[in-house]
Amino acid sequence: MSVTVSTRQPGLAWRLPFHPATVLVALFLLVYPFIATPFWIVQIGAQSLFLGVIALSLMFLAGYGGMVSLSQMTVAGFAGYMIALFGTNHVNIDLAWPWWAQIPAALLLTTLAATLIGVLAVRTAGIYTIMITLAIGMAFFYFTRQNYAIFNGFSGFASVQAPVVAGINWRDPLPFYYLSLAVAALSYVAVVYVARSTFGLSLQAIRDNPRRMNALGFNVYLHRVVAHGLAGFVAALGGVLLVWMNGRISPGTIDIGPLINILVIAVLGGLRHPVGPFVGAIVFVLLQNFAIDLIDRERFNTLIGLVFLGIVFFSPDGLLGLWQRLVEGARSAGTAGGWTRNRSS
Amino acid sequence: MKLFILTFLNGLTQAALYFLVASGFTLVFGLMRQVNLAHGSLYLLGAYIGWSVANITGSWFIGVAAGFLAMSVAGVLLQVGIFRRMEGQDLRQTLVTIGLSIVLADLMLATWGGKTYQFDPPDWLFFGKVPLYFVKYSLFRLVLLGTAIVIGIGLWLFLNRTPIGMMIRAGVDDRAMLACSGVNVQRVFAITFAIGAGLAGFAGVVGGTTYSIAPGEDAHYLLASLVVVIVGGMGSVTGAAIGALLIGLSEQLGLAYSPTYSVVYTFVIMVAVLAFRPQGIMGRPA
């Protein structure tokens, strides 16, 4: 995992620009709304997509930067609060800006806030980062709950509406799904692209050996802060979708539970590849909605906690790691298996 | 003036409570390099168990002892049953403690429900007042303050003057070397965890008596422990005392004088420390 490993075999690369499975998944995601009910389109589909986007920002920081940040949901929630404040909400602490002003403003301010969090968090490394980002996230939670002048305290904001652009209400199931899909796809491609760029490669090198990179003249501090800023922008996109879907935002959205849920999603899917957070988000959302059929609805947290513990115990690379192990197990059972495995590792 | 003295004393007692919780957290961290994010859950679980035992036996003191003992045992079980299996993988250990805290919080909600509990300590202790200069202050809170100071000094003596304390300090400096010199490191780990977790349970009962116990207190005291050790320096008991004093006082003074922004002061202290001394006030560079 020291560099971006392409598991594609060299011989196949020129024949197909994409792996056939990728094409199938993309096709499925595009036709999905036509075979699903509105509940499945929004509650399961769109929600998995934007939770995946928020978890993707954590995957980017943790997987490529080695910085496990627990404040990604705080960043997303901050973007949600900004949308509520710049747009319209049920109490009159709002600016009612048009959509083309409120969205860029929210994204910009959130990226700035995430960069500031980064400036603080990268003062330390390793497990300290978890502690500091958790402390920052919870401080913001308690602050929004106490503060009525800006954040309207405990009740937060309701009636936050997605804009109507080009005659389309973007909160209707179909447009909202495709919007979420577009944001998710763009974020995914952006993360893959950045990971392979010079910046991404030096970030991964810093993750593996910060002292050596420092000695080579790379600005370790700046790379890490910029990574926080980029991840913050991705999380902000997810946060905007989140507030549009729920139509409301309150301190409960950024409580310690949701903060940790993002970590659960990312770890569940796997922190090694950008597709992991989305896999994790689908499993998480499905469990959340259908835990009622498995166990008592009230005990969802016990279930998800146990699933999380199981993953951490038995497959540190998440479901992706589990899948990879299964595939490799099947391959090494075959005759030519050993060769491909050695080549790709 | 009266308000200030009262607030100041409230800050001190709050600091005492934070110190009790955070000293266990920092001790475990210092020795095992393991961030126990389930520490807040140990606090709340200790409080609930203490309350149940006190309710059955009718004695508050037995409740306090039960909170301490139950969490000590829980700590040893955690160390032997879980953390020992993934030694040296600090990220994985941290993730496990997060998973545990999710499950524990939910099970506690299932067992004790969402309501708020109040302890029933002896009247002379809880309603007793002590005259201090301008004000009369709660005897219970002064006893809490005294207890924290005694425990703080006790911990310091234990760490600096006893053979086991020596082993723990040696373990903080170089775990591998300690194991090489023939010490049963696993036993030292278990003892440290028992003390740390037990202190959290003890603080749970005492803190639950001072205020109340309800779901969400686990997150509150986890945050307090985090901020206190970030400010004070990881792994240092003295640092935990200094951090607890700063945070407890700023929180109570903030609540009294500018309630909407009291969290901000805590945060500003943390940021200031991180900016000028990233390893914490008493911490050593990693």
Chai-1 contact restraints between the chains, C-beta under 6 A:
chainA,res_idxA,chainB,res_idxB,connection_type,confidence,min_distance_angstrom,max_distance_angstrom,comment,restraint_id
A,L120,B,L274,contact,1.0,0.0,6.0,A-B,restraint_1
A,R123,B,L274,contact,1.0,0.0,6.0,A-B,restraint_2
A,R123,B,P278,contact,1.0,0.0,6.0,A-B,restraint_3
A,T124,B,P278,contact,1.0,0.0,6.0,A-B,restraint_4
A,I127,B,V35,contact,1.0,0.0,6.0,A-B,restraint_5
A,I127,B,D90,contact,1.0,0.0,6.0,A-B,restraint_6
A,I127,B,T94,contact,1.0,0.0,6.0,A-B,restraint_7
A,I130,B,T94,contact,1.0,0.0,6.0,A-B,restraint_8
A,M131,B,V35,contact,1.0,0.0,6.0,A-B,restraint_9
A,M131,B,L226,contact,1.0,0.0,6.0,A-B,restraint_10
A,A135,B,L226,contact,1.0,0.0,6.0,A-B,restraint_11
A,A135,B,V227,contact,1.0,0.0,6.0,A-B,restraint_12
A,M138,B,L223,contact,1.0,0.0,6.0,A-B,restraint_13
A,A139,B,V263,contact,1.0,0.0,6.0,A-B,restraint_14
A,A139,B,F267,contact,1.0,0.0,6.0,A-B,restraint_15
A,Y142,B,V263,contact,1.0,0.0,6.0,A-B,restraint_16
A,F143,B,V263,contact,1.0,0.0,6.0,A-B,restraint_17
A,Q146,B,T260,contact,1.0,0.0,6.0,A-B,restraint_18
A,N147,B,T260,contact,1.0,0.0,6.0,A-B,restraint_19
A,I256,B,A219,contact,1.0,0.0,6.0,A-B,restraint_20
A,I260,B,I98,contact,1.0,0.0,6.0,A-B,restraint_21
A,N301,B,I102,contact,1.0,0.0,6.0,A-B,restraint_22
A,N301,B,D106,contact,1.0,0.0,6.0,A-B,restraint_23
A,T302,B,V103,contact,1.0,0.0,6.0,A-B,restraint_24
A,T302,B,D106,contact,1.0,0.0,6.0,A-B,restraint_25
A,G305,B,G99,contact,1.0,0.0,6.0,A-B,restraint_26
A,G305,B,I102,contact,1.0,0.0,6.0,A-B,restraint_27
A,G305,B,V103,contact,1.0,0.0,6.0,A-B,restraint_28
A,F308,B,G99,contact,1.0,0.0,6.0,A-B,restraint_29
A,L309,B,G99,contact,1.0,0.0,6.0,A-B,restraint_30
A,V312,B,L95,contact,1.0,0.0,6.0,A-B,restraint_31
A,V312,B,V96,contact,1.0,0.0,6.0,A-B,restraint_32
